[in-house]
Amino acid sequence: MAVLLDTGVLYAFYDRDDAWHKRVRALFEAEEGGLIVPAPVIPEVDHLLGKRLGNAARLALYKGLSGSHYFVADLPKDKYGRIEDLNRQFADLSLGFVDAAVVVISEILGLSRIATTDRRDFNPLAAAFALELLP
């Protein structure tokens, strides 16, 4: 079964000094079902890589996206209301657009496996929606 990648996990893959890097690398290498990047995650990762690691890291991300390393899942326009619903339902978390979009894309694709470093937001979401958080 495939796994959805949140911003922190995708960033950690490219940053060898990140505390999550080894766990994320092991997850990516072991994953047989496919690595799916929700499209709303891409600008966040792009920004972090550029700011913290520079252009070479950004180019590595682009190569992964344009090659066959990742699948990209976009968010259909008719699901934007669901993002609003999740932000209302979990107002105490201040989810924001991207975290809610990851959950909505998991619903659309029928995937329960989400790779994330953001346990603060995703632990309550995992409990509410029977999600499996990795690594």
Secondary structure, 3 states (H helix, E strand, C coil): CCEEECHHHHHHHHCCCCCCHHHHHHHHHHCCCCEEEECCHHHHHHHHHHHHCCHHHHHHHHHHHHCCCCEEECCCHHHHHHHHHHHHHCHHHCCHHHHHHHHHHHHHHCCCEEECCCHHHHHHHHHHHCCEEEC
